[in-house]
Amino acid sequence: MGAFGSASMTGTLKRVLVRPPLLEDVARWREYGWRAAPDHAAAAREHELLCGLLEDAGVEVVLSQHALGNPDAIYVYDPVLVGAAGAILLRPGKEGRRGEPEALAPVLEAAGVPIAGALESPVRAEGGDTLWLDERTLLVGIGYRTNQGAVAALAAAFPGVEIVAFDLPHWNGAGEVMHLMSFISPLAGDLAAVYPRAAPVRLLHLLAERGVEVVEVPDAEFETQGANVLALGPRRALALEGNPETRQRMERAGVDVAVYRGDEISRKGDGGPTCLTRPLLRV
């Protein structure tokens, strides 16, 4: 088994990159659009427990301590995208996050993940707007954080991979992130949690064409990140606690669901378990 390879959303998760909350991040919470100031001690405890759940699931946790004074830096899914050849450093649409890909590069290389490429201006792309439907199909959301130029750039970065792009909804505007993965999380090759009211019709059609069944996230649990679920493997998932109806619907579909507490690290910064983790290796 190698050190990297993650052109999948639902293969068994073996290695994952995380970055804990740092005390120096707290002061800039307003600047980065957090809903409230995080309690650093509580956030650190939540993150430690999250890492423990991952390790209990058989996942090797690679810890980065890159310091940027940026509370969004805990959401390591966004700065990079990992494929069969290594990591592609993205170029976040949120200007305050532009230093994150470069800061992660030495961490990834030290973990045995080569840097296979990097996106450059004027391209903008965040990991939350990307989703591997399968190892040959990468879905990309075009919105306020990822622009049209990302389609050609990602096609060049992943030769042989079909890039399928979708326009994202305006929702609450540029000040409140709406990523592709805000409303869809694959749970297995043939199953995904989806909030259909925000999903592009073409995306719903594509899922149906590919034989992917949908677990619908109810209205009341969308803004509490019911649709943001990390697959630990086929029909094994890690979800933010507090979305009981979504959890019950996933369990009725045969998904084994574990939950974590994320009052500080998830709810205040609008980042669920997929945001907090960058899968490095799935098998």
N, C-alpha and C positions, 0 to 999 in steps of 0.2 A: 504494500500500500504506500503510495507516494505522500508528499506533503501538501499537495494542492490538487484542485480539479473540482469545479463546482458549477458546471453548466447544467444545473438542475435546481429545482426548488423543493423537491420532496424525497430525493434519495436519502439514505441514512446519513445523518450528520455526524461527521467524525472529528473535524477540527473547526474552530470558530474563533474569530478575532473579536475582542471586546476592549472597551476603554472605560475605566471607572470614572465617576464624577470626582473632580478635583476642587479643593477649596477655592482656588483662584478663579474658578469659573463663575462662582455665585454672583459676583458684583455686576455682571453684565446681563443678567436675566431679562431686563426690560429691553435692552438693545437687540436681543435675539428673539424677542416676541414670545417669551414664556408667559404662561398664564399667571404665575405667582413665583415669588422667590423660593428656590429650593432650600430645604433644610439639609445642609451638607452631611451632617452625621447620619440622619435618617436615609438620605440618598445613598450613602456609602454602604449602609447595612442592606438596603434593598438590592443594590447591585451585587454585593457579596452573596446574598441568598440566591439571586438569579444565576450567578456562576456556579453555585453549588448544585442547583437543579440541572444545569447543563452537564456538569461532571457526573452526577448520579445517572444521567441518561447515556453515559458512555462517550461523552464528547470531550476532546482535549480543548481546553480553553487557553488561547494565546492572549496574554494581557499586554496592552500598550499603555504607556504612561505619557504619551506625547502631550506636552503642555502648551496650550494656546490661549488660555484665559477665555475660553469659548464654551459655554454650556452645551451647545449643539454637538460638540466633539464626541460626546458619549454615543451619538447615533452613527456608528461606524459603517452602517450599510451604505450610506450616501456617497462617500468620497471615492470608492473604488468598486470595480466589478471584476470578479474572478472567473476565468474560463479555463479551457484545457491547456493553454500556453502560459498561464500566469495571470497577473493582475494588470488591469488597465486603470490608470489613474484618471479619474473623471475631472470635470471642471464644474463645480457646483454653481447653480443659478443664484443662490443666496451669496452675495458678495462677501459677507463676513466669514464664509466657510471655505474660501478659495485656498487658504493655506493648508487645509487638512490633507489633501492627497499627497503633497510633497512631504508632510510630516509623517505620514504613514509608510512611505516608501522604504526607509531603512528598517522599520519594524517588520514589514512583510518580507524583505530580503533576509533578515536574520531568522525568520521563521521558515525559510526555505521556499518562499513564494517569489519567483522572479517577476520583475516589472517588464511586462510585454509591450507596453505602450502607454501613451498619455495623450489626452485630448487637449487641444489648444484653442485660444481665442480665434474666432468669435463663438465657437461651439460652447454650449452650456448643457450639462447633463448631470443629473443626480441619480444615485442608485435606486432611490425609492420610485423612480419612474421607469425602472427596468424589471423584467420578470422573464425567467426562462420557462417557456411553456414545455419545451423538451430541449434536448442537447443541440438541436438544429434550428430552434425557433426562439428568437428573443423578442419579447413584446416591449415596446417603448411608448411611454405617454408623453405627449407634447403639451406643455402648459407653461406656467410662469417660471418653473425651475429648469426645464429642459426644452431646448429650442429645436427647430426643424433641422438645423445643421448636425444635430446628434445622430440622425438616422444614417447619413453617409459616413460619418466618422466611426460609428459603431460597426457598420458593415465592413469598413476597412480594417478595423481592429479584430474582428472575428470572421475571417474569410470562411466561406462555406455555410455561414449561418444566415437564415432568413430573418430579416428585421421587419416586424409588423408594427406600424405606428398607429396610434389613436390620439385624437384630440381629447384633452381633459376638460372637464366642466370648469366654468368660472368659479362656482361655489361661492365663497365669501371674499374672493378677490386675491390679489397678489400678496397681501399682507398675511394671509393664513394659508399655509401650504396644503395643496391637494395633489398628492402623488398618485401615480397609477396604483401603487400598493396600499393606498388609503382605503380602497374599496374592493380589493381582491387579494386573497392569500391561498395559493395552492395547498391542498392537504394530501393529495396523492395524484398519480398520473391521470386519474379519472374523476377527481373530486376537488372542488375549490369552495372556500367561503367567499361570498360575494354580497356586496350591498348593491342590488340591481338598480335602484333609483338613481345612482350616480354613475353607473357603468355605461360606456358607449354601447349603442346597439350593435355595432359591428363586432365588438368584443364578445358580447353575449352570443351572437351568431357563431363566432369562431369557436367558442367553448362547446357549443352544441355540435358543430361539425366535427370537432375532435373527440367527441364522446365524453366530455367533462361535465359531470353533474354538478349542480350548484346547491350549496347550503346557504339559504338566504339569511342575511343579517337583518334583524328588525330595525325599524326606524329609531326606536328608543336607545339602541345600543351602537349606532354608527359613530356618533361623536365621542363615545367612550371607548373607541377603538376595537369594537367587536369584530371588525373585518381584518384587523392586524394580528395575524396568527403565524407563529413560526413552526414549520414542519420539522420535527426531529427525525422523521422517517415517514414512509407511507402510512397514513392514518394514525400517526403519533404527533401530537401537537402541544406547543406551549403557548398559553394565552394569558392576557392580563385578567386578573380576577375582577369580578364585578359585572360581568356580562352573562348572567345565568341562562337566558333564553338562547343565545348563540351557542353557548356550551352544550346545552341540552340537545339542540338541533345537530351539532357536530357529533355528539355521542350517539344519537339515533342513526346517524349515517355510518356508524362503525368506527369513529375516531376516538382514540384514547387521549384524553385532554388533561394536561397538568396546568396549573395556574401559578402565577407569581404575583406578589404585591408590588405595585408600581406607582404609588401615590406621588412620589417625588421624581422618580426617573422617567416615568411614562406620562402620567396625566398632566403634570405641570408643563411639560415640554412638547406634548403631542407626539410622542414617539413610542410605539409599542415594541414587542419582542423582535420583530423583523428589523426595526430601525436600530435596536441596541446591539445587533449581532451582524458580523460579516462572515458568512460561511466561507471557509477556505477549502474544505474537502467534504464531498458527499460521495457515497458509493452505492 
